[in-house]
Amino acid sequence: MPPRIAPRGAGGGPRAAQARVADHVTTIGVRRPEPGKAGTPMEVITNHFRVKIPDTIIHHYDVVISPSQDFPIRLNMELVTRLQTVVAKEIFTPRAVYDGRKNLFAARELPFGPGVKSREFEFPLNVRPSDAKDPRGPKLFKITLTKVAEINPEVLIRFLQGKQSHDNMVLTAITALNVIIRMEPTLKYPFNVRSFFTDKETKSIGGGIDLWRGYFQSVRPARDTMLINIDISTGAMFKPGPLLNLCADFLRKGNRPPPTPAQLAPRAGFPDRERLRLQRFLFGVRVTVVTDSAESGPRAPRVIKKISEAGANDLMFELREGRRLSVASYYRETYNKSLKYPDLPCVLVGSGAWIPLEICVVPKGQIMRKQVPSELTKDVLDFATKQPQERLNSIRNGLSVLAYEKSEYVKHFGMKLESEDPMKIKSRVLAPPTLKYGPGSRQPTIMPRDGSWNMVDKKFYQPAKVEGWIIVIYENQGRFGDAKVRGLIDGLVRGCEEVGISGMDRNPVVRWENGQGNVIEQLKAAGLAMKTAQNRFPGLIVAILPDGGNDIYTKIKHFGDVMTGVTTQCLKSAKAAGARPQYFANVCLKLNVKLGGINTIPDARSVPFLSDVNNPTVVIGADVIHPAPGSQGRPSFTSVVASVDSSTSKYIATTRVQTSRQEIIEDLQEMCKYVIDMSCKYRKNVEKKSIIFPKRIIFYRDGVSEGQFRTVLDEEIPKIKAACRELGMKDLPKITVVVVGKRHHVRFFPMAPSQGDKSGNCRAGTVVDTDVSHPTEFDFYLLSHGGLLGTSRPAHYSVLYDENGFSSDGMQQLSFALCHVYARATRSVSIPAPVYYADIVCSRAKNHYAPGQHGFEFDDSGTAAMSDPAQQQKTLQEFKSRFMPLHTSTALKMYFS
């Protein structure tokens, strides 16, 4: 359990008295300290609205739907809507709200009868008229409602005032309020968890995908009040209309015309790999069937499972009477429907029927729950990105779509927005840390401004030395010839000299290679060419890649990071050709740390907590990355990154494979032991320090939802401590655990343009720890980076465990300082550098698989469903066994920069 009252410590001073949170209140994380005082006070606008909550009892019912509890939420909502509006209308007056799964909330007790707490309802869901050819008749459903609790809003009020623990009663009350505000839009629009989407603003981006503008809404507790957080969001939808058009749009290559129906026919040589790719994309899509039959009314959508290998003319099946015929013949005989394209494939739907592709229609508003292909990501970002003032206006306009004042559900429960104006709240702008560069710099220290600074006339704090280098070019020699190579060499050598990197030969070995060939063997041959020419192997390989050279990139990284330990730096040919000095300066930022150098460090006076020589500190970042939505049988990857030097600017990393979609890090003990041991060795062997073991550990954890905070406390903290014991520490270091959240919809906007930066966003260093923060726990929002495109998102920090006694100011200033030591840029970043590095390390875990291991390149595009648990476990073990560790030389460097 985290300490409820932290001891005095060096984390910014003693913990302030907990006057506001009652003594008997328990928290999951650390209890809230007094708000911070450092920085310049500034009022900002936020996308929150105060809401009046119900003042009467809310009645909570458990919902069981038979014959299956695994129906899609959409179908469950249809069933409960029919129950309330047709089957038992007199009982549901006013109507209750339903979350689509297990929870139903009513503004009054449902009149089941005196003393009756449970009732069953059985009825058909008439989606279409009964088909005379179907003797089974309409399907019957049974819904059982059981009263489980009464929610008194007084519990919620006490929680907001800091007089009530965050228990199940509070959690259920907040859930009920969210279900109330979402009920109306859920019935009217396509929805995805907490967002719903309308077709008032759309964009087709190709690949069979349309984008729809949506609105996010969530009821959140804050200090002394409940708030609704409202934001705009983006939904990817399957392109509506004939399924044939959707397929052609998905299969279209670049700017070429889409394939014709004839080209999609198996008889015409439609490639099986393309069929499987299309099958993965269409898996789960609902379609309606058009037969032009006079007796067929509106039919329930069917769900696509597979695409046939044969066309409708060749795909045979057996009728009940035993006769065999083709799908095309069946539709001609049964529905008098002659197919226009009888050679096209069919789709297998959930009922087991094969339906000709050409008579399927995709209904409007179907959310695509798979990952958008990487080549379309820019289109999604262009659509989703809005400048701050434009986003704020959209949020204001969204209130007319949300229309809380018109929702019968919101009215019946007594909820109401207190104002339609976004809240104005208090913030502070923290001073940035002073950064220190190396000897020979004209300006050895610098103070960032609006989250950025420049390196003009500055040398790296610790410049690296290059032990020979070569250039391997995977671009056509006609497009990247000798003149461009000479420009590249001159620009890169000059850039290295200006920042202090030494050893860059002006006449490196240069080779042109074909990216379709064996990249690994080509790199080996290039290294041998240098050995022949200079009697040494290269310490650096610079590779020039063409557009779309991702496969080549992965193979080069595998060669360098895993096989040989040689530092590799890939450059895109379009950017490297004729690049300006600023481009090469940015490349040098990466090169220096990859080669073992240090770019810049925070001045000791800016981070006294980190620079205390008597209390060495290790800062750790940890993350987990999961396979793409829709992928099954693919593992998750974990990473742990830790500082090794006294200035917390040099980091070491380790990564592992683990069970798919599991958030808690399985191998955390082993991973922490490794990185802490590496830090101890660096302090001893490189820095020659007398105190080897860390006295303090700051553990920043990425990617954990609020519902998993308790699990982190119970499972991950003991593993960190166990790792320290294994290393022989008698006095365990004091540990602070902070969860860094990025996936939220909280935004801040300056009150006036003069109060923002040049992008229109709030200034770097803007921190909010009142008004929209947790009622009882230690959390804050910090916007640590300068704006570039769109509206900046602050990071949300939740302090779960703290043995170092941090004050609000101490934790906020430390976190802000760590956002300035990210080696790849002369800008502060949105989250502390070790967390950012951990995210990068996870994403590069696919480079640990040997190229050419069929099926074991980490496929982000999704795979066919793999429902067998035994097969999933076998696949996971294969992924683990084929995962190769870093080369021992790479493991000592910041290869992930």
ZAMARGU-4260 file (C-alpha; in steps of 0.2 Angstrom, whole numbers, plus 5000, padded with zeros to 4 digits):
<rodrens>
0) 5000/5000/5000 | 5006/5018/4997 | 5010/5028/5012 | 4995/5039/5016 | 5006/5053/5024
5) 5023/5053/5015 | 5039/5057/5025 | 5049/5072/5023 | 5061/5071/5008 | 5071/5080/4995
10) 5056/5080/4982 | 5053/5098/4984 | 5051/5099/5003 | 5040/5092/5016 | 5023/5086/5012
15) 5010/5099/5016 | 4996/5095/5029 | 4981/5086/5022 | 4968/5097/5028 | 4956/5095/5014
20) 4955/5076/5013 | 4947/5068/5028 | 4958/5057/5039 | 4946/5042/5037 | 4946/5043/5018
25) 4957/5030/5009 | 4964/5032/4991 | 4971/5020/4978 | 4986/5032/4975 | 4995/5045/4986
30) 4983/5057/4995 | 4982/5074/4987 | 4995/5087/4994 | 4993/5106/4994 | 4992/5113/4976
35) 5009/5119/4969 | 5014/5138/4970 | 5029/5139/4958 | 5027/5147/4941 | 5017/5162/4934
40) 4998/5161/4938 | 4988/5161/4922 | 4969/5158/4919 | 4965/5146/4905 | 4950/5139/4897
45) 4946/5120/4898 | 4934/5109/4888 | 4925/5105/4904 | 4907/5110/4909 | 4900/5110/4927
50) 4885/5099/4928 | 4871/5097/4941 | 4869/5079/4947 | 4853/5070/4952 | 4847/5073/4970
55) 4836/5058/4971 | 4839/5040/4972 | 4845/5030/4956 | 4839/5012/4955 | 4852/5000/4948
60) 4847/4984/4939 | 4858/4969/4933 | 4853/4964/4915 | 4855/4946/4908 | 4850/4943/4890
65) 4847/4925/4884 | 4852/4915/4874 | 4869/4924/4874 | 4877/4937/4884 | 4890/4940/4871
70) 4878/4949/4858 | 4885/4965/4851 | 4881/4981/4861 | 4871/4987/4846 | 4859/4972/4847
75) 4858/4973/4866 | 4853/4991/4864 | 4839/4986/4851 | 4832/4973/4863 | 4831/4984/4878
80) 4824/4998/4868 | 4810/4987/4861 | 4807/4981/4879 | 4805/4999/4885 | 4795/5005/4870
85) 4784/4991/4865 | 4785/4975/4876 | 4783/4983/4893 | 4780/5002/4890 | 4770/5004/4906
90) 4784/4998/4917 | 4797/5009/4909 | 4789/5026/4912 | 4800/5036/4912 | 4812/5026/4902
95) 4828/5019/4910 | 4846/5020/4903 | 4856/5005/4898 | 4875/5003/4895 | 4873/4989/4882
100) 4880/4976/4894 | 4875/4972/4912 | 4869/4989/4919 | 4852/4997/4919 | 4848/5013/4929
105) 4831/5019/4932 | 4825/5036/4940 | 4811/5027/4949 | 4810/5009/4956 | 4802/4998/4942
110) 4785/4992/4946 | 4788/4973/4946 | 4775/4971/4960 | 4776/4972/4979 | 4792/4965/4986
115) 4797/4958/4968 | 4815/4963/4964 | 4817/4953/4948 | 4807/4950/4932 | 4809/4940/4916
120) 4803/4947/4899 | 4802/4935/4883 | 4799/4942/4866 | 4804/4942/4848 | 4814/4955/4840
125) 4805/4958/4823 | 4820/4964/4812 | 4811/4958/4796 | 4795/4950/4791 | 4794/4931/4794
130) 4800/4922/4779 | 4788/4909/4773 | 4803/4898/4767 | 4810/4898/4785 | 4799/4886/4796
135) 4809/4892/4812 | 4799/4908/4814 | 4806/4923/4823 | 4819/4921/4836 | 4814/4923/4854
140) 4825/4933/4867 | 4824/4933/4886 | 4829/4948/4897 | 4830/4946/4915 | 4831/4962/4926
145) 4836/4961/4944 | 4838/4975/4956 | 4855/4976/4964 | 4857/4993/4972 | 4850/5010/4976
150) 4863/5024/4973 | 4861/5039/4984 | 4869/5054/4976 | 4874/5060/4993 | 4888/5048/4992
155) 4895/5056/4977 | 4894/5073/4985 | 4904/5067/5000 | 4917/5060/4988 | 4919/5077/4979
160) 4921/5085/4995 | 4935/5074/5001 | 4925/5065/5014 | 4922/5049/5005 | 4933/5035/4999
165) 4933/5030/4980 | 4924/5014/4983 | 4912/5004/4972 | 4897/5015/4977 | 4906/5030/4970
170) 4912/5021/4955 | 4894/5015/4951 | 4887/5032/4954 | 4899/5040/4941 | 4895/5025/4929
175) 4877/5029/4930 | 4879/5047/4926 | 4889/5043/4911 | 4876/5031/4905 | 4863/5044/4907
180) 4871/5057/4896 | 4876/5044/4883 | 4859/5036/4881 | 4851/5048/4869 | 4866/5049/4856
185) 4869/5030/4858 | 4852/5027/4851 | 4854/5040/4837 | 4871/5039/4831 | 4886/5026/4828
190) 4896/5025/4844 | 4912/5019/4851 | 4913/5018/4870 | 4913/5036/4875 | 4912/5044/4858
195) 4898/5045/4845 | 4899/5051/4827 | 4888/5060/4814 | 4889/5062/4795 | 4888/5081/4796
200) 4907/5082/4793 | 4915/5068/4783 | 4930/5064/4772 | 4934/5049/4761 | 4952/5044/4762
205) 4953/5029/4751 | 4956/5011/4756 | 4937/5009/4758 | 4937/5021/4773 | 4927/5037/4777
210) 4931/5048/4792 | 4917/5055/4802 | 4918/5069/4815 | 4912/5064/4832 | 4910/5070/4850
215) 4918/5063/4865 | 4909/5065/4882 | 4913/5059/4899 | 4907/5064/4917 | 4922/5066/4928
220) 4924/5070/4947 | 4934/5085/4952 | 4936/5095/4967 | 4919/5099/4975 | 4910/5097/4958
225) 4906/5085/4944 | 4911/5090/4926 | 4907/5084/4909 | 4923/5083/4898 | 4918/5086/4880
230) 4929/5085/4865 | 4929/5082/4846 | 4935/5065/4840 | 4937/5056/4824 | 4929/5039/4818
235) 4935/5028/4804 | 4920/5021/4795 | 4918/5007/4781 | 4913/5016/4765 | 4894/5013/4763
240) 4886/5007/4747 | 4889/4992/4736 | 4901/4980/4744 | 4909/4978/4727 | 4914/4996/4727
245) 4921/4995/4745 | 4932/4980/4739 | 4938/4990/4724 | 4942/5005/4734 | 4952/4994/4747
250) 4962/4985/4733 | 4966/5001/4724 | 4985/5004/4722 | 4991/5022/4724 | 4984/5034/4710
255) 4980/5019/4699 | 4962/5016/4694 | 4952/5004/4705 | 4952/4986/4699 | 4937/4981/4688
260) 4925/4968/4694 | 4932/4956/4681 | 4949/4958/4689 | 4942/4952/4706 | 4937/4935/4699
265) 4947/4920/4705 | 4946/4913/4687 | 4954/4929/4681 | 4969/4926/4693 | 4964/4937/4707
270) 4979/4933/4719 | 4975/4923/4735 | 4986/4934/4745 | 4975/4949/4740 | 4959/4939/4744
275) 4966/4935/4762 | 4971/4953/4764 | 4953/4959/4759 | 4946/4945/4770 | 4955/4952/4785
280) 4949/4970/4781 | 4930/4964/4779 | 4930/4952/4794 | 4915/4958/4805 | 4907/4970/4792
285) 4888/4970/4792 | 4880/4969/4775 | 4862/4969/4769 | 4857/4958/4754 | 4848/4964/4739
290) 4839/4951/4729 | 4826/4961/4720 | 4813/4948/4726 | 4796/4955/4728 | 4792/4945/4744
295) 4808/4949/4753 | 4806/4964/4765 | 4820/4973/4775 | 4832/4960/4781 | 4843/4960/4796
300) 4861/4964/4792 | 4873/4949/4790 | 4891/4948/4797 | 4905/4944/4785 | 4916/4930/4791
305) 4926/4924/4775 | 4928/4927/4756 | 4927/4912/4745 | 4941/4905/4735 | 4929/4901/4720
310) 4917/4912/4711 | 4898/4911/4713 | 4897/4900/4697 | 4910/4887/4704 | 4906/4888/4723
315) 4895/4872/4726 | 4884/4868/4741 | 4871/4855/4746 | 4852/4859/4748 | 4842/4851/4762
320) 4835/4838/4750 | 4853/4833/4745 | 4854/4841/4728 | 4870/4851/4724 | 4871/4867/4714
325) 4881/4882/4713 | 4878/4898/4722 | 4874/4908/4706 | 4861/4894/4701 | 4853/4895/4718
330) 4850/4914/4717 | 4843/4911/4699 | 4831/4898/4704 | 4826/4904/4721 | 4825/4923/4718
335) 4825/4924/4699 | 4841/4934/4701 | 4854/4932/4687 | 4871/4938/4694 | 4879/4952/4683
340) 4896/4945/4689 | 4894/4927/4692 | 4913/4924/4693 | 4915/4935/4708 | 4919/4928/4725
345) 4905/4926/4738 | 4906/4931/4757 | 4902/4918/4771 | 4891/4926/4783 | 4887/4922/4802
350) 4873/4911/4798 | 4884/4899/4787 | 4877/4905/4770 | 4887/4910/4755 | 4881/4927/4748
355) 4887/4933/4731 | 4898/4948/4734 | 4889/4959/4721 | 4872/4959/4730 | 4879/4964/4746
360) 4877/4982/4752 | 4887/4990/4767 | 4875/5000/4778 | 4880/5018/4782 | 4889/5022/4799
365) 4899/5006/4802 | 4914/5010/4813 | 4930/5001/4807 | 4938/4995/4823 | 4954/4990/4815
370) 4970/5000/4814 | 4970/5012/4799 | 4984/5008/4787 | 5000/5017/4790 | 4999/5025/4772
375) 4983/5033/4777 | 4988/5040/4794 | 4992/5057/4787 | 4975/5059/4780 | 4967/5054/4797
380) 4979/5067/4806 | 4974/5081/4793 | 4956/5078/4797 | 4958/5076/4816 | 4969/5091/4818
385) 4961/5107/4823 | 4970/5123/4829 | 4966/5128/4847 | 4953/5141/4844 | 4945/5131/4830
390) 4944/5116/4841 | 4936/5126/4855 | 4923/5133/4844 | 4919/5115/4838 | 4917/5110/4856
395) 4905/5124/4859 | 4895/5119/4843 | 4895/5101/4849 | 4883/5106/4863 | 4869/5108/4850
400) 4872/5090/4844 | 4873/5084/4862 | 4858/5093/4866 | 4857/5089/4885 | 4843/5100/4888
405) 4832/5090/4875 | 4837/5073/4881 | 4822/5065/4890 | 4835/5054/4900 | 4845/5069/4906
410) 4829/5077/4911 | 4821/5062/4920 | 4836/5060/4931 | 4838/5078/4935 | 4854/5082/4927
415) 4858/5099/4919 | 4873/5109/4913 | 4876/5123/4925 | 4883/5134/4910 | 4885/5131/4892
420) 4902/5141/4893 | 4918/5131/4894 | 4926/5133/4912 | 4939/5145/4916 | 4952/5138/4928
425) 4968/5142/4937 | 4985/5137/4930 | 5003/5141/4932 | 5017/5142/4919 | 5033/5134/4926
430) 5050/5141/4922 | 5060/5129/4911 | 5076/5121/4917 | 5093/5128/4912 | 5102/5116/4900
435) 5121/5114/4899 | 5131/5111/4884 | 5150/5106/4882 | 5166/5115/4882 | 5169/5125/4867
440) 5151/5131/4866 | 5150/5150/4864 | 5135/5149/4876 | 5138/5135/4888 | 5120/5136/4896
445) 5104/5140/4889 | 5086/5143/4895 | 5072/5136/4883 | 5059/5148/4877 | 5041/5141/4873
450) 5048/5124/4874 | 5062/5126/4861 | 5080/5132/4859 | 5094/5131/4846 | 5111/5124/4845
455) 5120/5137/4836 | 5138/5138/4841 | 5136/5125/4854 | 5146/5108/4857 | 5138/5093/4864
460) 5140/5090/4882 | 5150/5074/4878 | 5153/5072/4860 | 5156/5055/4853 | 5170/5048/4841
465) 5166/5039/4825 | 5177/5024/4822 | 5175/5024/4803 | 5159/5025/4793 | 5151/5019/4776
470) 5136/5024/4766 | 5124/5011/4758 | 5112/5018/4746 | 5095/5010/4742 | 5089/5023/4730
475) 5091/5022/4712 | 5108/5029/4707 | 5100/5040/4694 | 5090/5049/4708 | 5104/5049/4721
480) 5120/5050/4711 | 5138/5055/4715 | 5134/5074/4716 | 5121/5071/4730 | 5132/5059/4739
485) 5146/5072/4739 | 5133/5084/4746 | 5128/5072/4759 | 5146/5068/4765 | 5150/5087/4766
490) 5134/5091/4775 | 5135/5077/4788 | 5154/5079/4791 | 5152/5098/4793 | 5137/5095/4805
495) 5147/5083/4815 | 5162/5095/4817 | 5151/5109/4822 | 5144/5100/4837 | 5160/5091/4842
500) 5158/5073/4835 | 5175/5068/4828 | 5182/5054/4817 | 5171/5057/4802 | 5181/5053/4786
505) 5178/5063/4771 | 5180/5049/4759 | 5170/5034/4766 | 5166/5018/4757 | 5150/5021/4746
510) 5139/5007/4739 | 5123/5007/4729 | 5112/4992/4733 | 5095/4985/4727 | 5083/4984/4742
515) 5074/4969/4734 | 5090/4959/4737 | 5097/4951/4753 | 5099/4967/4763 | 5109/4958/4777
520) 5122/4951/4765 | 5123/4968/4756 | 5128/4976/4773 | 5140/4962/4777 | 5148/4965/4760
525) 5149/4984/4763 | 5158/4981/4779 | 5170/4969/4771 | 5174/4982/4758 | 5179/4995/4771
530) 5189/4981/4780 | 5198/4979/4763 | 5200/4998/4760 | 5205/5004/4778 | 5209/4988/4787
535) 5195/4991/4799 | 5176/4987/4800 | 5164/5002/4801 | 5158/5009/4817 | 5143/5018/4808
540) 5133/5013/4793 | 5123/5027/4785 | 5109/5020/4774 | 5099/5030/4761 | 5082/5024/4759
545) 5069/5027/4746 | 5050/5031/4749 | 5041/5016/4756 | 5058/5008/4762 | 5051/5002/4779
550) 5055/4984/4776 | 5073/4989/4772 | 5074/4999/4787 | 5068/4985/4798 | 5082/4974/4791
555) 5095/4987/4793 | 5090/4989/4811 | 5091/4970/4814 | 5108/4969/4807 | 5115/4984/4817
560) 5105/4982/4834 | 5104/4963/4835 | 5117/4955/4824 | 5133/4965/4824 | 5131/4980/4836
565) 5136/4992/4823 | 5127/5009/4824 | 5116/5012/4810 | 5107/5029/4804 | 5094/5028/4791
570) 5090/5044/4780 | 5076/5046/4768 | 5083/5050/4751 | 5070/5064/4747 | 5076/5073/4763
575) 5095/5070/4763 | 5097/5076/4745 | 5102/5094/4745 | 5098/5096/4764 | 5101/5111/4773
580) 5113/5112/4788 | 5098/5111/4800 | 5094/5094/4794 | 5111/5088/4797 | 5111/5096/4814
585) 5096/5086/4818 | 5104/5070/4812 | 5119/5073/4823 | 5107/5074/4838 | 5103/5056/4835
590) 5120/5050/4830 | 5129/5057/4845 | 5119/5047/4858 | 5118/5031/4847 | 5137/5032/4847
595) 5138/5034/4866 | 5139/5053/4868 | 5128/5065/4878 | 5120/5080/4870 | 5115/5091/4884
600) 5111/5089/4903 | 5100/5099/4914 | 5110/5111/4925 | 5112/5104/4943 | 5103/5120/4950
605) 5088/5116/4940 | 5086/5099/4946 | 5092/5098/4964 | 5083/5082/4967 | 5093/5073/4953
610) 5110/5081/4956 | 5111/5077/4975 | 5128/5067/4975 | 5123/5059/4992 | 5107/5052/4986
615) 5110/5045/4968 | 5094/5043/4958 | 5089/5031/4944 | 5074/5037/4933 | 5065/5023/4925
620) 5052/5023/4911 | 5041/5008/4907 | 5028/5004/4894 | 5018/4991/4885 | 5013/4991/4867
625) 4999/4979/4861 | 4995/4972/4844 | 4984/4982/4832 | 4965/4981/4835 | 4958/4965/4827
630) 4974/4956/4828 | 4974/4940/4837 | 4989/4928/4841 | 5001/4942/4841 | 5010/4946/4857
635) 5012/4962/4867 | 5030/4970/4869 | 5036/4978/4885 | 5051/4989/4888 | 5060/4997/4903
640) 5072/5012/4900 | 5083/5019/4914 | 5095/5033/4917 | 5113/5027/4920 | 5122/5044/4922
645) 5121/5056/4937 | 5113/5069/4926 | 5099/5058/4920 | 5103/5061/4901 | 5110/5045/4896
650) 5098/5029/4896 | 5099/5011/4894 | 5085/5000/4888 | 5078/4982/4888 | 5063/4974/4880
655) 5053/4958/4881 | 5038/4948/4873 | 5023/4944/4884 | 5005/4938/4883 | 4994/4948/4871
660) 4985/4963/4877 | 4991/4961/4895 | 4995/4978/4903 | 5005/4972/4918 | 5023/4969/4914
665) 5027/4950/4917 | 5046/4952/4917 | 5047/4968/4927 | 5058/4961/4940 | 5071/4954/4928
670) 5071/4970/4918 | 5073/4982/4932 | 5087/4971/4939 | 5096/4973/4922 | 5094/4992/4920
675) 5098/4996/4938 | 5113/4985/4937 | 5119/4994/4922 | 5117/5011/4930 | 5127/5005/4945
680) 5141/4999/4933 | 5141/5015/4924 | 5143/5025/4940 | 5157/5014/4946 | 5167/5011/4930
685) 5164/5027/4920 | 5159/5041/4933 | 5171/5033/4947 | 5157/5037/4960 | 5159/5031/4978
690) 5141/5028/4980 | 5136/5014/4968 | 5118/5009/4973 | 5104/5021/4970 | 5096/5029/4985
695) 5080/5034/4975 | 5070/5027/4961 | 5058/5037/4951 | 5047/5025/4941 | 5037/5033/4927
700) 5024/5021/4920 | 5015/5023/4903 | 4999/5016/4897 | 4990/5011/4912 | 4971/5015/4914
705) 4964/5021/4930 | 4956/5004/4933 | 4973/4996/4933 | 4981/5007/4946 | 4978/4995/4960
710) 4986/4981/4950 | 5001/4991/4947 | 5003/4994/4966 | 5000/4976/4970 | 5011/4968/4957
715) 5024/4980/4949 | 5030/4989/4965 | 5035/4972/4974 | 5045/4967/4958 | 5055/4983/4958
720) 5059/4980/4976 | 5063/4962/4973 | 5075/4967/4959 | 5085/4979/4971 | 5086/4965/4984
725) 5093/4953/4971 | 5107/4966/4967 | 5112/4965/4985 | 5105/4981/4992 | 5103/4981/5011
730) 5094/4998/5011 | 5081/4998/4998 | 5080/5014/4988 | 5065/5025/4991 | 5053/5023/4977
735) 5041/5035/4969 | 5029/5028/4955 | 5020/5040/4943 | 5008/5035/4929 | 5009/5046/4914
740) 4993/5046/4904 | 4991/5052/4886 | 4975/5045/4880 | 4963/5057/4887 | 4953/5072/4881
745) 4957/5086/4893 | 4963/5101/4884 | 4968/5119/4889 | 4966/5135/4879 | 4974/5152/4882
750) 4961/5166/4887 | 4969/5177/4874 | 4981/5175/4859 | 4994/5185/4868 | 4994/5173/4882
755) 4998/5158/4871 | 5013/5153/4860 | 5014/5156/4841 | 5004/5141/4838 | 4989/5147/4848
760) 4992/5134/4862 | 4995/5137/4880 | 5014/5140/4884 | 5026/5125/4888 | 5026/5123/4906
765) 5007/5126/4909 | 5002/5115/4924 | 4985/5113/4932 | 4982/5104/4948 | 4966/5112/4954
770) 4948/5113/4947 | 4949/5098/4935 | 4960/5087/4946 | 4955/5072/4957 | 4945/5076/4973
775) 4957/5065/4984 | 4972/5059/4975 | 4989/5067/4969 | 4987/5071/4951 | 4990/5085/4939
780) 4990/5090/4921 | 5006/5097/4913 | 5008/5104/4896 | 5027/5102/4894 | 5030/5106/4875
785) 5027/5120/4863 | 5013/5118/4851 | 5016/5114/4832 | 5001/5107/4824 | 4983/5107/4831
790) 4979/5108/4849 | 4992/5102/4861 | 4987/5088/4873 | 4994/5089/4891 | 5001/5074/4900
795) 4991/5068/4915 | 5002/5063/4930 | 4995/5052/4944 | 5007/5048/4959 | 5002/5031/4965
800) 5016/5028/4977 | 5029/5040/4985 | 5042/5036/4998 | 5052/5052/4993 | 5039/5064/5000
805) 5036/5075/4985 | 5027/5091/4986 | 5016/5096/4971 | 5029/5109/4966 | 5043/5096/4967
810) 5035/5082/4957 | 5029/5095/4944 | 5046/5103/4942 | 5055/5086/4941 | 5043/5080/4927
815) 5045/5096/4917 | 5064/5095/4918 | 5064/5077/4912 | 5054/5083/4897 | 5069/5093/4891
820) 5082/5079/4891 | 5075/5070/4875 | 5090/5068/4864 | 5082/5068/4847 | 5076/5086/4847
825) 5080/5104/4853 | 5063/5105/4860 | 5054/5099/4876 | 5043/5084/4873 | 5026/5080/4879
830) 5031/5067/4892 | 5047/5064/4902 | 5061/5057/4891 | 5062/5040/4899 | 5044/5037/4895
835) 5046/5043/4878 | 5061/5031/4875 | 5051/5017/4882 | 5037/5019/4870 | 5050/5020/4855
840) 5059/5004/4862 | 5042/4995/4862 | 5038/5000/4844 | 5055/4994/4838 | 5053/4977/4846
845) 5049/4970/4829 | 5067/4973/4823 | 5072/4959/4835 | 5065/4946/4823 | 5076/4939/4810
850) 5071/4945/4792 | 5063/4931/4782 | 5056/4921/4797 | 5039/4919/4789 | 5025/4924/4800
855) 5037/4931/4814 | 5039/4949/4807 | 5028/4959/4819 | 5013/4962/4808 | 5004/4978/4813
860) 4991/4976/4799 | 4981/4963/4809 | 4978/4945/4806 | 4964/4933/4804 | 4955/4928/4820
865) 4963/4915/4830 | 4950/4910/4843 | 4959/4894/4849 | 4967/4898/4866 | 4979/4883/4864
870) 4985/4889/4847 | 4987/4907/4854 | 4998/4900/4868 | 5008/4890/4855 | 5010/4906/4844
875) 5015/4916/4859 | 5029/4904/4864 | 5035/4904/4846 | 5036/4923/4846 | 5046/4922/4863
880) 5058/4909/4856 | 5062/4918/4840 | 5064/4935/4849 | 5083/4940/4848 | 5091/4950/4861
885) 5101/4966/4857 | 5120/4964/4853 | 5131/4967/4868 | 5138/4983/4860 | 5121/4990/4856
890) 5114/4987/4873 | 5127/5000/4880 | 5120/5013/4869 | 5105/5023/4866 | 5101/5014/4850
895) 5083/5019/4851 | 5086/5038/4848
</rodrens>
